[in-house]
């Protein structure tokens, strides 16, 4: 290799297999997000409340075990955690077509499946975030996370279309069976992930509560991680309300047809693709701190534009800017936190982030829906924009805005 040139991450076998594992899982999950509610609607005549509850149940594991997961993941081989999570999710999904064919299908069973999917996703996600620093050098984390976020954004755009096609062609139960196969494919790719050996956890790690407290102290005591967590949590709370009501807003306030709504949402998600692509070069050119602040300005500005929209073009533009800023922020946040966290605390740091940011999603979605009657749809969107403005404050008054690169990040913690 010539001096100054770096090997492409696609040639790094460990990262490539991790990316393949995530990508097939994301597309499969997009199928289930559509197919599982349709099973409840068409085969069990479920009410809108039951369908909403089905969506919410998937987030229950975060509330129940979101913090202990970090400790458990640190005590176990990461590849094993990911494989078991994949196989567990596959088995849970297989229960749906089997129950249908044996005339045992019920809403409690679907709730159980949704719970198992959420639990497996929580374990897999924390383990995946913790294993990435073992696979690539520290100065390539932004590039690696950008590629992982790019597949997430593409899945969000293309996944529902693929899911709709499979449901139409195969019927919902068989589409769920196809998703179960994607989890097994993901487990296959995980088996071939290779990386440097991880340091063994200290022998005195026996007290779960003490280890959770240690992880919380680290996250909330870290001058860089704490403001990022506060910013991300406020933004996720706002985004949850927007994402839950974006279709309703487009249809009721802007009078869009379903076809136009689909196009507008696809355009908005396109901002995520661009954000994942530009995060690494933008941070390298202008500095990590500047990139963080610009990302927050973008998703805040986009959220302000949404309630000011007068039609499909302006609404699509607002969503595009929101996703552009959010994905740049996500890539940089995950990479920076991975870089400044000691190896033995990665699991707990990641679980604290997931507990906080994923935990507020049902709250934001439900809260936004409840507030519509009192403040109206535009009012809810303005409240979400206000939360995004507040999310700007923690990073602004922290060392983050002065960061140039990882070396300055390490210096800021001393």
N, C-alpha and C positions, 0 to 999 in steps of 0.2 A: 504494500500500500504506500502511495506517495506521501511525503511529509505534508501535514496539514489537512489530509483527507481522512475522513472517518468512515468506517464500515457502515453500510446501511443497516438500520435496525431490522430490516426484513431478512438480512442474512444472519441475524443472531437467533439461533434456533429456539432458545428459551423464550425470548420475547415473541417470536413468530407464533409459537404454539399457544402462548397466553392470549395473543390477539385473536387467533382462530377460535379458541375456546369461548372467549367473550362474544365474538361476533355471531357464531351460530346460536348461542344462548339468547342473545338480544333479539334476533329475528324470530326464534321460536317463541319467546315470551310475548312478542307483539301479536302472534297468532292467538295465544291463550287469552290475552287481554280482551280480544274480541269474541273468541269462541266460548269461553267459560260463562259469561253473562248470557249468551245466546242459548246455551244449554238450559240455563235456568228459565229463560223466557219461553222457549218453544216446547220444552219437554216437561217442565214443572209449573208453567203458568205463574212464574214468580212476579211479585208486585215490584214497583219501582223502589220501594223501601228495601225489599229483600235484595235487589240487585245492588243498591248502594251499600248495603251492609256487606255484601260479598266483596266489594272493592275495598272496604275499610278493614275487613278481617285480615287481609294480607299484611297490614302494617302493625297488627297487634304484637307479633314477636319482637318488634323494635322496642315497644314499651315494656314488655315483660323481661326480655333478656338482652336488650341492646348493649348494656354496659358489661355484664359478665362475658359476653361473647369475645370481647377483646382479650380477656385473660385466658379463656379456654383456647383461643386460636394460638396464642403465644406458647402454650404448653404442648401443642401438637404439631406434627409435620404439616406444613402448609398445603403441600400437594394432596395429602390424604384428606384434609378438611375439604378441599375443593372437589375432589372426586366423590366423597361421601355426600356432599351437598348436591352435586349434580345427579347422582344415582337416586338420592332421596326424592328430589323433585320429579324425576322421571317416574318413579314408582307411584308417587302421589297422583300424577296426571293419568297414569294407566288405570287408576281406580275409577275414573269417570266412564270411559267406554265399557269397562267390565261391568260396572254397576248398571249401566243402561241395558246391556245385553242380558243381564240376569234379573232385570226388573227390580233392582235395589236402589235406583237413583233417588236422591232426596236433597233438599236444600242443606240440611245438616252435613251431609257428605261433601257437598260443594264447599261449604264453609271450612270443613276440615282440610280439603285439598288446598284452598286458598291460604290457610294458615301454614301448611307445610311448605308451600311455594315461598311464602314470605320468610319463613324460618331458614330455608335453604339458601335463599337469595342473600339474607343477612350474613350468614356464615361465609358464603362464597365471596361476597363483595369485600368483607374485611380481610379475608385471607388473600384475595387477589391484590388488594392495595398493599398488603404487607410483603408480598413476595416480589413485587416489581423491583424494588431496590436491590434485590439479589441477582436480578437478571441483566440490568444495564448500569453503566457508570452514572455517578451522581449528576454529572454535567449533561446527561442525555435524558434525564427524567422528564423534562418538559416535552421533548420530542416524542418520547414513548407515550406519555399520558395524552398528548395531542392525537396520536394515532388511535388510542383506545377510545377517546371521546369522539373522534371522527366516525368510528364504526357505530357508536351509540346514536349519533345524530342521523346517520344514514338509515339505521334501523327504525328510528322514529318516523322518518319520512316514508320509507318503502315498506316497513313491516306491516302497518295496517292494510295496505293494498294487497300484500301477499296473503295476509290473514283473511281478508275478505274473499279473495279468490279461492283459497283452500276451503273456507267454510261453504262457499257457493258450490264448489265442485265435489268436495268430499263429505259435506255436512259437518256440523260443529264437533261431534264426538270424534270423528276420524281426524279432523284438524288438530284436536287436542292430542290424539295419538301421535301425529306427526311431530308435535312439539316435544312429546316425551322422548322421541328419537333424537331430537337436537340436543337434549341434555346428556344423553348417552354419548353423542358425538363430542360434546364439550369435555366430558370426562376422559374420553380417548385422547384428546389433544393434551389435556393436563398431565397425563401419564408420561408424556415425552418432554415436559418442561424440565430443563436442567439449569442449575444456577450454583453459585458458590455456597458452601455449607454455612448454615446459620449458626450463630453462637448459641450454646445450650442455655436455657433459662437458669438463673441462680437456684441453687439447691434449696434455699430457705423459702421458696415460694410455695406456701401451703395455705395461706389465709386468703380466701377469695375477696372478702370485704376489704382487707388491707391493700390488696393489689388493685382493686377498683379505685380506691381512694388515691393510691399512688398515681394512677393514670389520670384521674381528674385533676390532681394537684399539678401534674406536669402540664396538661393542656391549658388550664386556667392560669397557671403561673408563667407560661412562656410568653415573652413579649411579642412574638410574631404569630404564634398559633392562636392565642386568645382573641385578638381582634379579627382574625380571619373567621374563627368560629362564630363570633357574634354577628359579623357581617353576613355570613352564609345563612345563619339561622333566620335572621330577619328577612333576607331575600327569599328564602324558601317559603316562609310563611306567606309572603306576598304573592309569589309565583303560584302557590297552591290554589289560592283564590282565583287568580286570573285563568289558570289552565282549566279549572273546574267549570268556569263560567264563560269561557271564550266563545264556545259555540252558541250558547244562549244569547250572549251579547251581540254576536254577528247576526243572528237570526232575528231577534226581537228589536234591537236598537238600530241596526244598520240595514235590516230587511234583506239580507243576502239569501240567495237560494242555496240548497245543499251543495250543488256543484261548485258554486263560487266559494262557499265556505271551505270546501276541500282544497281548492287551489290556494286560497289565502293562507290556510294553515300550513300547507306544503312550502309556500314561500317563506313563511315565518321560520319554520324549522330549517330552511336553507341557511339562515343566519348562524345556526349551530355548526353546520359544516364549515362555513367560512371561518368561524371563530376557532374551531379545532385546528384548522390549517395554518392560521396566521399567529396563533399564540406564541409558538416558539421563536419564529423569526422576529416578531414584534418585540418580545422581551429581550432578545439578544441585541437588537438594534437600539432600543431606547432605554433599556434597563427594566429589571423586574418590578421595581416600585412604581415606575411610571406606567407600565403595562397594567398593573393591578388597578391603579386609580382610573385609568382610561376605561378599563372594563366595567368598573362600577358606574362611572358616568354614563356609559352606553346603556347598560340594562336599566338604569334609573331613568334616563332620558326616554328610552323606548316605552317604559311603563307609564310615563307622563303623557306620551303621545297617544296611547290607546284610548283613554276616555275623551280625548279631543278629536278622535277620528270622525270623519263625515262619510266614509264609504270604504269599499274594499281595498283601494290602493293605500290609503292612509293607515288603515287597520293592519294590513299586511306589512307595511313599512315598520310600524311600531313593533309588531311581533318579531320581525327580522332583526331589528336593533336590539331587542331584549335578548334574543337567543345568541346573537353575536357577542354581546358583552358577557352573558352568563357562561358561555362555553370558554371564552378566553379566561375568565375568572376561575372556572372549575379546573382547567388544565394547570394554571399557575398555582392555585391553592393546593391541589393534591401533590404537585411536584415539590413545592416548598416545604410542606409539612413532612413529606417523606424524607427530604434531605436533612432537616434539622432535628428529626426524632431519632434517638438511639434505637438500634435494632431490637433490643429487648422490650421496647415500649411501643413499637409500631402497631401491634394488634390493638392495644388499649387506646392509643391515639385515634386510630381509624374508627373504633367502635364508638368512642365519644362523639366523633363527628357524625356518624350515622344515627346515633341515638338522638342527637339534637336536630339535625337537618331533616332526616326522614320522619322523625317523631312529630314534627309540627305540620307535616303535609295534611293528615286528616283534619287537624284543627283548622288550618287555613281554608281547606275546601269546604268543610262543614260550616265554619264561621262565616265565610263569604256567602254561602247559600242562605243562611239564617238572616243575614243583614240586608238581603235584597228587598224584603218587604218594607223595611224601615227607611233605608237610604237610597234604594233603587240600584240598578246595575251600574250606572255611571258613578254613583257614590262609592260602591264597593271598589271599583277600579281606581278611583282617586285615593281611597284609603290604602290600597296596595302600593300605589305610587309613593305615598307618604312613608310607608314602611321601607321602601327602597331608598328614599332620601336618608332616613335614619341609619340604614345599613352603611352609608358612606362614612359616618362619624368614627366608628372604632378604628378602621385603618388610617383615617386622616390624622388622628392623634396618636400615632404609633410609629415605630421605626420602619414600618413597611414602605411608606411612601419614599423613603430615602435609599431603598435597596437598589444596588446595581446588579449584583449577581449572587451566587451562593456563598462566595467568600465574604461578602459584606453581610450576608444573612447570618453566618456563623459569628462574625464579629459583633453583630447587634445583640447576640444572646450572652455576651461575656461582660 
